[in-house]
């Protein structure tokens, strides 16, 4: 079982107390025996030397047990399966680790004047559940905009994939319910997240833990509702920003950097903006940063601009059409 640092410290304290108590009884018992005020059967140790040996034995046991806990922690961390990031289009990605797969903002098809939609052959595989998009566990929707989510496609996907769940803002779920041909068959696998800006919640779907943070949409708009997700996938922690308001104070309020983040997916302009760069460097502090929602007109120019700030980040990259899957170990 995975042990926390607090558990280990508590065990150490308990063992030290037992060692002190055991040693005290041994010495005190020996002293009382000499005075004739105690019976021998109550004390196993008849000399100070044996009392010392007893203490060292217990300390040895303490070392062994706590070492086993610490080593087991390291084994748990090393055993997590690789994480794969597969880019689909715009902000759409698939995250997979072990047997778990999560799609985020990947179910849309209508061409947008500024942003790419999923390729037809890719979308066909997603809807049909063909490899590598087979056995998807969870679909996450950040907000109800056509370049992130199409309700009819989501309804079709859920009908074709009876093992998949979907979590989305309440307004997106309302659109899904309206467009679904047989809502009764899929509604049990749909999670409606009815939050207001500044509110948070958490869900757990088939062992995938997700923290949800509600923000204003980019441009400080109240509609559509935007949700940011922090996904725990087989021990990997992945953050997806959606179309947040991009304000530093918003991210600080949610205390997103409280625990380590392995991969953060944020707007392409974050590292080029004063607030955005501080969000990455001071709040999220991810090991890897993927830049999403890049307009078509900037695809040729953006790489040069990102290269100018690359030295300020551990690992930062643009997600462009044709980007090969990235695997983290």
N, C-alpha and C positions, 0 to 999 in steps of 0.2 A: 504494500500500500504506500502511496506517496505521502511523505511526512513533510509538514511545513517547518520552518525555522522555529516557530513558537512551540510546536510540539516537541522538537528536539531539546530546546532549552528547558522546557518543563520536565522532561525525562531526566535531564542532567541534574536538575535541582532535586528531584525525588531521590535519585540514586545517591547523591552527595549526602542528603539528610539521612538515608538509611545507613550509609557507611559510618557517619559520625555517631549515630545512635548505637549501631552494632559494636563499634570500637569502644564507646563509652561503657556499654554494658559489660564488655569483656574485662576492661580494666577495673571497673567498679566492682564487678562480681568477684574478681580475684582478691581485691582489697577486703571485701566483706568476708570472704572465705577465711582469710588470715585472721580476721577479728573473731571469727566463729559466729557471725550474725546471719549467715546464709547457708542454705544447704547446697551441696555440690551439684545436685541433679539439675538445678536451675541454670547452671552456667557451663557452657561447653569449653570455655577457655580458662585454664588454671594458671596461666603465667602471662606476664606482659608481652613476652616475645610472641606467644600464640595470638595475642590480641592484635599485634602489629601485622602478623601474617594474614589475619582475617581481614583487616582493613585493605591490605594490598590486593587480596583476592577479589574483594568486592569492587575495588577501583578498576581492576582488570576486566571484570564483568561489565562495568560501566563503559569502558573504552570499547569493548567488543560490540555491545548492543548499539551504542550511538554511532559507531563507525558503520555498522550494517545499515542503519537508517540513512546516513549520508550517502553511502554508496548506492543504496537502492534508489535514492533520488536521482543520482546521476544516470543510472541505468534507464529510468523512466524517461528522462529528457532525451537521451541518445536514441531511444527506441521509437520515437515518433516517426511516422512514415513521411516521405518527401511531400512537399507541397508543390502543386503545379498551378501556375497562372496561365490561363489561355484567353487571349484577347479575342473579342467577337466584333464589336463596333462601338464607337462613341464612348459610352461609359459601361458598355456591356462586357462582362467577363464571366468565365467559369473558374471556380476554385475547386481543386480536388486534392484529397489526401486520403490514402488508404481506400476504403470503399465508399467514402462520403464525397458527394459532389454538390456544389452550390452555384446556382446561376444568379447573377445580379444584373438587373437592367438589360437583359438580353432578348426579351420577347417583344420585338417591334420590327416592322418591315417597310413602312412607308418612307420613301426618299425625302430627305430634308435638304433645303437649299444650302445649308451651312455644314451639316454633319453627315457622316456616313451611316448607312443602315447595314445590318448584317447581310452578307452575301447570300444569294438565294439558295445555293447548295448547302451552306452552313445552316441556315434557318430550317431547311427541309430535314436535315439530320436531327436538329434539336427537337422539332415537332414529332418526328418519328421515333425518337429515342435510339438513334443509331450511334455506334461508337464514333467519337469518344463521349457522346452526350447521352449514353445509356445509363439507366439507373440513377438519375438525378434525385438527390434527397430533398433539396429545398430550393425554392425560387424566392429571391428577395427583390422587391420593387422599392426604389427610393421615392419616386413621385409619379404622378399621373400626367406625364407629357409624352407626346407622340414619338419623340426621339429616345424614349426610355421604356415605354410600356404601351402595349395595345391590348385592350381587354379581350377582343375576340380571339387573338392568338393565344393569350394566356388560358382562356377557357378551353381551346382546342388542345393545348399542351396538357392540361390537367386531365382532360377526358382520355387522352392517349396514354398518359403515364399514371396509372392508378396508385403508384407508390410515392409519388411526389407531393410535397406540401408547398404552399405559397403564402408568404407574409407580405403585406402591403399596407400603405396608409388607407384609412377608412374610405376616402373618396375614390381611390383606385378600386377598392373592393366593391363599392357601390356600382361602379361602371362594369366590373366583371360580372356581378350578379345580373345586371340588366342585359348583358350580351350573351350570357351562357344559355345554350339550348336546353340543358338539363342541370339546373343549378343544384337540385337535390342530391345529385350523384357526386358533386365535387365540394359542396359547401363545408363538409366536415374536415376537409384538408386545406381550408382557407382561413388564415388568421388575419383578422382586421385589427389594425393598430390605430386606435383613435386617440391621437395625442395633439396637444397644442404646443406651440413654440416654447422651448425651455423645459419641456417635460421629457422624462425618460422612462423606459420600462425594459424588461428582459423576457426573452422567450427561450424555450429549449425544445427543439424539434429533432426527434430521433437521435439524441445525444449531441446535437450541434447547439451550442449555447450562443445566443446573440443578444448583445446589448443594443438598445435602440435609443437614438437621440433625435428629438424633433427640433427643427430650426425653421426660420423663415426661408423662403426660396431666394435664390440669387436675385439681387435688386431689392431686397427687403420686402418681398411680396408675401402676403399671408396665404395666398393660394397659388398653385396647389401646395398641399402639405409636403414638406421635404423631410425625409428620414435619413439619418446617417446610421451606419451599422458597424459594430465591432464584433466580428465573428470569431469564435473559438472553434477551430477545426483541427481535431486530433492534436491539440496542444499548440497549434499555430494560431497567432492572433492577427487577423486581417481587418483593416479599417477601410470602409468605403464611404466617401463623402456625399455622394449624390450631387444635388445642386444647392449647396448650403449658402447662407448669406456671406460666408467668407470672412467674418469678423473675428479677430483674435479673441476678444472678450467672450464671444459665444463658445469657443472651444475651451477656453480656460474655465468657464463656468461648469462645463461637463467633466472637468478633471480627467481628460482623456489620456494623459500621459502617466496616470497613476501606476499602471502596469505596462510592461514592455509590449511594444507593437512590432511584429515581424515585417509586415507589409502594409503600407498606406497607399490608397488610391485616391488621388486628389486632382483638382483642376490643373490644367497645364500651366496656368499663369501663377500658381502659388509661389514657386521659387523665384519669380521675377517681380514679386510684389512685396512691399514692406510687411504688411500684416500676414500675407500668405507664407512668406519665408519664415517668419517667427512661429507660425502655427506648426510648420514642419520641424524646425530646429529646436524650439523651446517647449512645445506642448506634446506633439505626437512622438517625436524622436524615434522614428522607425529605423529598422535595419535597412529596409529597401523602400523606395518611393517610386510608384508608377504614376505617370501623368496622363490624365484622361480628358475627354471632352474637347479635343483639339479641332478647331474648324478646318475645313478642307483647304481654305486659302492660305493657311499658315503651315501646312505640312512640310513644305520645302524650307521654310525660314526658321521654324521652331528649333530644329536640332542644333543649329549654330548658337542660338541664344541660350539653350540649356547647357551647352558645352562651356559657356562663359562662367556659369555658376556651379558647375559640377563639383569643383574642389571643396565646396562648402557642405557637401552631403556625403553620407556613407556610400550610398548607391542610389542613383537616380536615373530614370529612363523614361522616354516617351513611348506610349502605346499607339503605334501607327498601323494602318492597314498592312497586313502581311507579316506583322510581328510574330516571330516564332514563339511557341510556348516556353515559359521560363520555369525551371525546376529548382527548388531550394531544398537543401538537406541540412 
